[in-house]
């Protein structure tokens, strides 16, 4: 699941950055969402995989605080980017004639910056309270399942939900890799479907 997450998000980043047709506000936000999803998953999954392989469940205090810091940063950025993307779609649907004026590059950059700033004030205060709470009040098995769903499954599905079913992204990938590679992977993927 980790490899699917990273490769799917990297494909989106590659398609958007290399195809000039995709240099629009919506794809700017999708690019950032894919980047944040890779970082978000990479803060916890490599350590979790190492723990599973070595059967060692120890983490240093500094390692725990560092991991928690980046986990909360990228989780908050994920939420803020999804909010910004919702605003972008609202403007595109409700004010289509004014879209280019409202969603200019300056506003897009400002929205991304505000996403970063909001995280610091909103998520760190509440996150510290949750994660520094007593371990006795939580079920470890339930917490582990919830953690995997939140840290691996959701970021893994974001490329499929937001981009890979999008004809513009598919077109961008075709232009980057060539039509044959994409068609072959789609056919192989369809053959695996029930």
C-alpha positions as CSV (number, residue, x, y, z in Angstrom):
1,X,0.0,0.0,0.0
2,X,2.9,2.3,0.8
3,X,4.4,1.7,-2.7
4,X,1.1,2.3,-4.4
5,X,0.7,5.5,-2.4
6,X,4.1,6.9,-3.3
7,X,4.0,5.7,-7.0
8,X,0.5,7.0,-7.6
9,X,1.2,10.4,-6.1
10,X,4.6,10.6,-7.9
11,X,2.8,9.9,-11.2
12,X,0.4,12.8,-10.5
13,X,3.3,15.1,-9.6
14,X,5.2,14.1,-12.8
15,X,2.2,14.5,-15.0
16,X,1.3,18.0,-13.6
17,X,4.8,19.3,-13.6
18,X,5.7,18.2,-17.1
19,X,2.5,19.0,-18.9
20,X,1.8,22.7,-19.5
21,X,-1.9,22.0,-20.1
22,X,-2.1,21.1,-16.4
23,X,-0.7,24.4,-15.1
24,X,-4.0,25.6,-13.7
25,X,-5.1,26.3,-10.1
26,X,-6.9,23.0,-9.7
27,X,-3.8,21.0,-10.7
28,X,-1.6,23.3,-8.7
29,X,-3.6,22.2,-5.6
30,X,-3.6,18.5,-6.7
31,X,0.2,18.7,-7.2
32,X,0.6,20.0,-3.6
33,X,-1.9,17.4,-2.3
34,X,0.1,14.6,-3.9
35,X,3.3,16.0,-2.4
36,X,1.8,16.3,1.0
37,X,0.3,12.8,0.8
38,X,3.8,11.3,0.1
39,X,5.3,13.2,3.0
40,X,2.4,12.4,5.3
41,X,2.7,8.7,4.7
42,X,6.5,8.7,4.8
43,X,6.5,10.2,8.3
44,X,5.2,7.0,9.9
45,X,5.1,4.0,7.5
46,X,8.9,3.5,7.1
47,X,9.3,3.3,10.9
48,X,6.3,1.1,11.2
49,X,7.6,-1.3,8.5
50,X,11.0,-1.4,10.3
51,X,9.2,-2.2,13.6
52,X,7.3,-5.0,11.9
53,X,10.5,-6.5,10.3
54,X,12.6,-6.3,13.4
55,X,9.9,-6.9,16.0
56,X,11.3,-3.9,17.8
57,X,8.6,-1.4,19.0
58,X,11.0,1.1,20.5
59,X,11.2,4.7,19.5
60,X,13.3,7.4,21.2
61,X,11.6,10.4,22.8
62,X,13.2,12.7,20.2
63,X,12.2,10.4,17.4
64,X,8.6,10.3,18.7
65,X,8.3,14.1,19.0
66,X,9.9,14.6,15.5
67,X,7.6,12.0,14.0
68,X,4.6,13.6,15.7
69,X,5.6,17.0,14.6
70,X,5.7,16.1,10.9
71,X,2.7,13.8,11.1
72,X,0.6,16.6,12.4
73,X,2.0,19.1,10.0
74,X,1.2,17.0,6.9
75,X,-2.1,15.8,8.3
76,X,-3.2,19.4,8.8
77,X,-1.9,20.4,5.4
78,X,-3.9,17.6,3.8
79,X,-7.1,19.0,5.4
80,X,-6.3,22.5,4.5
81,X,-5.5,21.6,0.9
82,X,-8.7,19.7,0.6
83,X,-10.5,22.8,1.9
84,X,-8.7,25.0,-0.6
85,X,-9.6,22.6,-3.4
86,X,-13.2,22.7,-2.4
87,X,-13.1,26.5,-2.6
88,X,-11.5,26.3,-6.0
89,X,-14.3,24.0,-7.2
90,X,-16.9,26.3,-5.7
91,X,-15.5,29.3,-7.6
92,X,-15.3,27.2,-10.8
93,X,-18.9,26.1,-10.6
94,X,-20.6,29.1,-9.1
95,X,-18.6,31.9,-10.8
96,X,-17.2,30.3,-14.0
97,X,-16.9,33.6,-15.8
98,X,-14.9,35.2,-13.0
99,X,-12.8,32.0,-12.2
100,X,-9.6,33.2,-14.0
101,X,-9.7,36.6,-12.2
102,X,-10.5,35.2,-8.8
103,X,-8.2,32.1,-8.8
104,X,-5.1,34.0,-10.0
105,X,-1.5,32.7,-9.3
106,X,-1.1,35.2,-6.4
107,X,-4.3,33.9,-4.7
108,X,-3.3,30.3,-5.2
109,X,0.1,30.9,-3.6
110,X,-1.5,32.8,-0.8
111,X,-4.0,30.0,-0.1
112,X,-1.2,27.5,0.1
113,X,0.8,29.7,2.5
114,X,-2.3,30.2,4.6
115,X,-2.8,26.4,4.7
116,X,0.7,26.1,6.2
117,X,0.1,28.9,8.7
118,X,-3.3,27.6,9.9
119,X,-1.7,24.2,10.6
120,X,0.7,25.6,13.1
121,X,-2.0,27.3,15.1
122,X,-4.9,24.8,14.8
123,X,-3.5,21.3,14.7
124,X,-0.5,21.4,16.9
125,X,-2.4,22.5,20.0
126,X,-5.1,19.9,19.6
127,X,-2.8,17.2,18.4
128,X,-0.4,17.5,21.3
129,X,-3.4,17.1,23.7
130,X,-4.5,13.9,21.9
131,X,-1.1,12.3,21.5
132,X,0.2,13.1,24.9
133,X,-3.0,11.7,26.5
134,X,-2.7,8.7,28.8
135,X,-2.1,5.4,27.0
136,X,-4.4,3.6,29.4
137,X,-7.5,5.1,27.9
138,X,-6.9,3.8,24.4
139,X,-7.2,0.3,22.9
140,X,-3.8,-0.5,21.2
141,X,-5.3,-2.8,18.5
142,X,-8.1,-0.3,17.6
143,X,-5.5,2.5,17.6
144,X,-3.3,0.5,15.2
145,X,-6.1,-0.2,12.8
146,X,-7.2,3.5,12.8
147,X,-3.6,4.6,12.3
148,X,-3.1,2.4,9.3
149,X,-6.4,3.6,7.8
150,X,-5.6,7.2,8.4
151,X,-1.9,7.2,7.5
152,X,-1.8,4.7,4.6
153,X,-5.2,4.0,3.0
154,X,-6.6,7.5,2.7
155,X,-3.4,9.0,1.1
156,X,-3.2,6.0,-1.2
157,X,-6.8,6.6,-2.4
158,X,-6.3,10.3,-3.0
159,X,-4.6,9.9,-6.4
160,X,-7.4,7.6,-7.6
161,X,-10.2,9.8,-6.3
162,X,-8.8,13.2,-7.4
163,X,-6.7,12.6,-10.3
164,X,-6.2,9.2,-12.0
165,X,-9.8,9.0,-13.1
166,X,-9.5,12.6,-14.6
167,X,-9.1,12.7,-18.4
168,X,-6.7,15.7,-18.2
169,X,-4.3,13.8,-15.9
170,X,-4.6,10.7,-18.1
171,X,-3.8,12.9,-21.1
172,X,-0.8,14.3,-19.3
173,X,0.5,10.9,-18.4
174,X,0.0,9.8,-22.0
175,X,2.0,12.8,-23.2
176,X,4.8,12.0,-20.6
177,X,5.1,8.3,-21.0
178,X,3.5,7.7,-24.4
179,X,0.2,6.2,-25.2
180,X,1.3,2.6,-25.3
181,X,2.5,2.5,-21.7
182,X,-0.7,4.0,-20.3
183,X,-3.0,1.9,-22.4
184,X,-1.0,-1.3,-21.4
185,X,-1.3,-0.4,-17.7
186,X,-5.0,0.4,-18.0
187,X,-5.6,-2.9,-19.8
188,X,-3.6,-4.8,-17.1
189,X,-5.5,-3.0,-14.4
190,X,-8.9,-3.8,-16.0
191,X,-7.9,-7.5,-16.3
192,X,-7.4,-7.6,-12.5
193,X,-10.8,-6.2,-11.8
194,X,-13.5,-8.8,-10.8
